[in-house]
Amino acid sequence: MALILAMTKKDQIGGAKVGAWREKRFFHDHKGIELAGKTLGVAGFGRIGRRVALLGAAFGMHVIVYDPFARVAGFKQAPHSMNCWMRRHF
């Protein structure tokens, strides 16, 4: 989840390295990407997968979980296999 958050701010991080953040217009020109409404696919619903799914839901993301062995409660479960789901959505 930290990597997803970093990618939403990639322009701001790159500008901060060269000191562009000191300019007032920097924050107005570099808006991040909104996570709400985006789809997050979680492969595996173990301890880590559950946490990532909950964090994604907290950011307003549509969470789809694939785990052939675990019961997925509270989230949409990807049908059939992960390969089939990936082919349909990407």
C-alpha positions, 0 to 999 in steps of 0.5 A: 500500500505504501508503494501505491501511495508513493506512486500517486505522488510521484511528481511531487517526490521527484520535484522535492529532490531538486528543490522545486518544492520551495516554489509556491506554484509547485503544490498547485501544479503537481496534484496527485492521483485520486485513489477513490474509485480506482480498483485494487486487486488483491491476490491472497486473503491471508493476514497481509491481503486482508490488511491491504484490502481494508486499507484500499477500502479505507481510501475508497477503492473498489477492492477485488480479492482472489483466493481459491482457499479462503472465504472472502467476507465483505469484499467482491471475490474475483471469479474462477482464476486470477489469470481469467480475471486479469485477462478481462480487466487488463 
